[in-house]
Amino acid sequence: MSELTLYSRPECHLCDEAEALLGVVAPGHPFRTVDIEHDIDLLQRYGVRVPVLRREPSGAELGWPFDAHTLARFLQAP
């Protein structure tokens, strides 16, 4: 099972939607949420793009907007 990281910001309704969608599409699949707000490197990389879901070890990223179908395909990819 791949490791997932959800890059987000506080009080981001789109980030909340992405997290809820993860719970529907992949219930029980563990993921960690990373707040980019206080990390200058992450802010430069993801500032206006959050939420972004990153899959390790491949480093593949899925940026918002995504729907349940797109998310499921992303999670199933190698």
Secondary structure, DSSP 4 states (H G I P E B T S, - for coil): --EEEEEE-TT-HHHHHHHHHHHHHSTT--EEEEE-TT-HHHHHHHTTT-SEEEEETTTEEEESS--HHHHHHHHH--
